Amino acid sequence: MPPAPASLHDLASHAEEARDPFAGRRQGETETPVVIQAADGVPVYLALTREDVAASARALASAWRTLGVRRGDSVLIYDYGASPLTLFASWCYVPHLEKGAADLLGAVPLCNDGLPEFASRALHVLRYLRPGVTIVDAANMPVFLRRVAEERAQISEWTRMLAVSPDEETLSPPQVAAWQRELGLPVRLLLRSGPAMFFAAECDEGALHAGPRYYRLEVVPQEGGEPAATGQGSLCITNRFLQGTRVERYLAHVHVAIEPRPCSCGRPGRPFRCLA
């Protein structure tokens, strides 16, 4: 395992050199019936126990709760079926999962899949099924917005909120504000990181939250620096719940500021914000 903090590039280099698809992070001989790729196009994988699968769904449910998903909602997911956002949304999407995030919250998931050409279908789902919350992979936002404009769709009448989900990508507040103006409805972030099995969602106050029972968050102010509990720098994630794969001080490719005080929304832990 490369020394921590370790980025996805570090993990991929170690995996190739050691010929170990888990990059030295697999824990002992624990039975891991589910194996998923950490990121598209990168030969790094996570080995998950049955409890890891259940805990991943709970972590995703915590993020959904921050977004305001409530019992009886339907949640449209415009992302690939292999994305953790989709996999852990429902028991029917991944083996060995009894309750996904939607099941835990009493919601109904609607998986559109993430192909760009499915943007029109996403609009059809919005028009006819009226999901309470719509989650869109950030990579699909350009084609999604183009289809909205071409069809002159008033999606603010079909869903109460859009959550844009970047995968270790920084989206600036001005960009999010521009989307809100264009679409006429609240737009929030649902930040994720596949290599860390990490989910963080934006609250009403504009701060991102990742439940402290699931993650320890730090920042690395500069390359080679020591992680700190607060301040600005690259987000450094320790996953507290995975047993089959060790995720300690994973260095995500996103620049953030971790606040020293709790958020006024009342959620536990230190909030953070993405920086441009």
N, C-alpha and C positions, 0 to 999 in steps of 0.2 A: 504494500500500500504506500503511495507517495506521501511524503510528509505534509501534514496539515499546516495552514490552509491549502487545499488543493482545488484547482479549477477543473472544468471538464476536459480542457486540453491536457492537464497533468494526468488525469485519470486515463484518458485515451492513450497517451504515450506509455504509461505504465502497463496498461492492458496489452498493448502491442508487444512491448519488450518482454513481458513476463508470460505472454501467451495465456493470459487470464482474463476472460470476458468480464469478470467482476472487479477487476483492477485492485485486487487485494482486499476488497471490502466485505467479502462473504464471511459470515460468522460461523465458525465451527462446522459441525456435522448436522446442524438443525435441518429438519425436513422442510424443504421449500418447494411446494407444488406449483407455484406461479413464478415465472421469470418474465420480466418485461424489459424492453430496451429503454435506456435512460434518456436518449435523445435521438432524433432522426439523423440517420447517416453516421452515427458514432458507435463503434463496437464496444460499448460499455453497457452492462446489464445490471439489474437489481434482482436479487433472489428474495422472494417473499414467502414467509410462513403464512399459515391460515390466519393467525392473529394479526400479522402485518396487513393482510388484505382487509380485515375488518377495521383495523385502526386507520388505514388510509381513507376508508369511507367516512369514518368519524371526523377526520381532519378536514375532508372536503365538506362535510355537512356543517362544520363550524364556520367555514368560509361562506357557505350559502346563507347561513343564519345571519352573518354580518351584513350580507347584501340585502337582507330582508325577506328571504324566502320563508313562507309560512305554510301551515297545513292547508291543504286544498289547492295550492298553487300547481300549475304546470310550469315546467322549466324547459325552454328550448335550448338545445346545445348545438351550435354550429361549429363543430370541430370533428376531427377524425375519430373513428371508433377505437383506435389504439391509444388515444390520448388519455392520460389519467383523469382528465375532466369528465370523460365519458365512461371509462372503465369502472370507476368507483361511484358512479351515479346511481346504479341499480344492480340488484342481485342478478338480473338476467344478462348483464354485459360481461361478467368475468366469473370464471369458475371459483368455487369455494367461498363465495361471498353470500352471506345470508341476508344482509341488509345494506343496501347502498345509501348514499347521502339522501336521495329522494325518499327512500323507504323510511329512513330514520326521522325525517321531517314531515312525513305524511304528504309528500308532493308527488307529482307525476313527471318523469323525465321524457322529453321528446328529442330523440337523437336524429339530427339532420344529416350527419356525416360532414366531413370537412372539405370535400372537393370544391374548387372555385365555381365549377359549373352548377353546383347545387344552391347557389345564391337565390335563384328564382324560387326553388322549392322552399327555402327558408322563409321567403316572403309569403308563400302560400300557407305555410304552417302558421305564421303570424296572423294572416288575414282570417283564417277559418277556425283556428284553435285558441287564439288569444291567450298565449302564455303570460303568466304574471311577470316572470323574469326571463330575459333572453341573454344567453351567453354566446359570445362570438370570439373565436380565435383571432387575435390581433392581425395575423397574417391575412385573414380573409376580409378585413375591414374595407380595403379599397374596392374589391369587387362587390361586396355587400352594399356599400354606399352608392356605387354606380348603378346597381339594379334598383335601389330605392329611388334614385333620381329618375331613371328611365321609366319606371312604372308610376312615378309620382305618388308613391305610397306614403300614407300618413301613419307611420308605424306607432306614433304616440297614442293613437286610438286603439292599438292592438296589443300593446304591452306596456307595463308601467315603468320598466327600467331596462336598460341595456348594460350588461357587464362585458367589458372588453378584456380578453385574457392574453397578455403577452407572456411568452415563454422566455424568461431571462432577458427581457427587452425593456428598456426604459421608454415610457411614453410620457412626454412632458405635459404639465397641466394645461398649457395653451392648446395643445393638440386635443386633449379630452374636452376642453371647453368649446372648441370649434365643432366637435362632433355633437355636443349637446345642442348647440345653436342650430346646426344643420338638421338634426333629427327631431328637435323639439321635445326631448324627454331626458330624464337624468341618465348620465353615463358614468359608470364607475369602473374601477380596475379590479380584476381578479388575477393577481400575479401568481405565476407558478414556476416551478423548477423541477423537471423530471428527474435529474440525477439525485436530488435531495428529497423526492416525494413531498414537495412543499407547495402549500397553498396559503395565500394571504389575500384578504378582501378589504375593500375600502368602505369605511363607515360613512354616516351622514355628514360627519365633520371633515371629510376629505383625507383622513389618515388611514393607513393600511394596518391591518391586524393579523397576526398569526398566533393562535392560541398558545400561551406559554406551557401548557401541559403537553403540547405536541412538538414545540421547537424552542431552541435557544438561539437567539439572534445576536450577532455582533457585526461590527464593521471593521474592515481593514483599510486604514487611511491611505496607505500607499503600498506599492508592490514590495513585498518582503517585510512589511511592517507587522507589528503585533496586533491581534484583534482587540477591539475595545467595545465596551458595552453600549456606549452612546457616541454620537458624533457622526461625521460624514465619511463615506468611503464605499468600498465594494461590500455588498451584503455577504455575510458569512453565516452559514446555516448549520446547526447541529440538530439532527432529527432525533427526538427522544423516544419514538415509539417503534421504529423498525428493529426487528430482532434478527432477521435473516441476512440483512445487509447493514454494515456499519456506515453511518453518515455522520462524520465528525468534522466540523469546520469546513464544510464544502463552500468554496468561493464562487459565488454566482456572478454572472456577467451583467450586473446591474448596479448602478450607483444610487445610494440611498442616504438619508439622514435619519438616524434613530434618536427619538426625543428622550430627554432625561426624565420626563414626568408622564404619568398616565394621561390618556385622552379624556377630554371632557364628556365623551359618550359613555364613559363608565366601564368600558371593557378592560379586563385585566391585562397586565403586561405593558411594555413600552411600545407605543405606536411608532410607525416610520412612514416616510414619504419618499417617493422616487424623485430623483434629481435629473434634470436634463443634461 
